[in-house]
Amino acid sequence: MITKNQKGQSLLILSKESCRRMIQIRNLGVNYGNETALENINLDIPRNRTCAIIGPSGCGKTTLLYTMAGLLVPSSGKVLINGEEIRSTRKETGVILQNGGLLPWKTVWDNVALGLKARGLDKAVINEKVSVILGELGILEHRDKYPNQLSGGQRQRVAIARTLVLEPDLLLMDEASSSLDAINREHIQNLILKLYIKNPVTMVLITHSIEEAVFLGQTIVVMERAAIRHMIENPYFGDEDIRSKPDYYNICLEVRKWLDRNQSEDQDKGQELRKGQGAELGMESSQNVNAEQGNASGKEYGDEHSRKLSAEPDTDQDKEQKRESSKESAGKEVRK
């Protein structure tokens, strides 16, 4: 249901029944070998709500999305959808990837119809569903074209159509508009919002764009490396004109503040790590210098000790040997 608040802003209101938790993530951990991608993640996403996940590269956003999709198996913890633990993919989950994933040898029509054919639907039903979704997305006239004959925005609309025609109850998007220019990116964001308002589904989107997170996220999850740092509730979601209002920029600033705080803390940790490494190197260098000094002192001591030994007075036996040696030498001289 669409209503307006005291400022005259259009807001989407969902019933209590529709807001029951659909996704429950409990103590989730994912490892790639010895590397920790996610650690102790806990998150609830109500049914038919949108959740935007934002964070720096490498923080685990896409890993979290793929785990929700059943494409990755958790190392620890679990993901529940509609109360059932996810161990593999489910047909009610739709995934839209960054590059669209269209088959280049198939036309727009065949790409969109592919999933319906795989499910064995009647040809007449497929034709109707594909025609309707292509019409809603404004690309019906391109039905006989191949992906390389379309613009970036048109290809992304085909990817969205191919997913939505299957009528998923959960829509997962991995940076679905990031490859587009700014104008087409906003067009796709507007399209997604209109489709959502017309037919609400649970939607989770991964993004690097603060503006996109604020425009499409009812809940905005800010991640740091392998963990959730902060969550922001967006009371202005559903307002198609929010980009032109101060409230939009205020929430953008709040998201940016948390992202900058992550970056600042990462830099501080990096400086502390470098200081620690520098201290260790200093200690090691000092130990090496001391060892070299010790070796040099030992050598000097040994040389000095040798000189002292050579300078000690002869014993009586030594003197006797020297006299005998002198006599023998004198005798040899006389015989000569």
Protein Blocks (a to p, Z undefined) as FASTA:
>chain_A
ZZddfkopacddddfklmpcfbdcehiacdehjacfbghiacdddehiacdddddehilp
mmmmmmmnopaccfbdcddeehiacfbdcfkbccddfklopafkbcfklmmmmmmmmnop
afklmmmmmmmmmmmnopmmmmmpcfklpcfklmmmmmmmmmmmnopabdcdehkllmpc
fklmmmmmmmmmmmmmmmgcddddddfbfklmmmmmmbdcdddehiafbdcddfkgoiak
lmmpmklmmmmmmmmmmmmmmmmmmmmmmmmmmmmmmmmmmmmmmmmmmmmmmmmmmmmm
mmmmmmmmmmpccdfklmmmmmmmmmmmmmmmmmZZ
